[in-house]
Amino acid sequence: MGPLEGVRIIELQGIGPAPFCAMMLSDMGAEVIRIDRAANVTGEAPRGIDVLARGRRSLGVDLKNADGVETVLKL
């Protein structure tokens, strides 16, 4: 538990400080859902350990598809 318990954060996959910020928000108790590009999701175990991905779930979505955009907006 933390001060952000009950807060939901949607992180869109990107570069820069976003993964680090999402990790810190997750450490403070927020529910963080990372939206990955559907092409990057293979269903296989990742080869390395992504330390910045700790504490959050990941969802592969095709944002070029109207259904994918609708899914993200519902989150």
Secondary structure, DSSP 8 states (H G I E B T S, - for coil): --TTTT-EEEEE--STTHHHHHHHHHHTT-EEEEEEEGGG--SS--SS--GGGTTEEEEEE-TTSHHHHHHHHH-
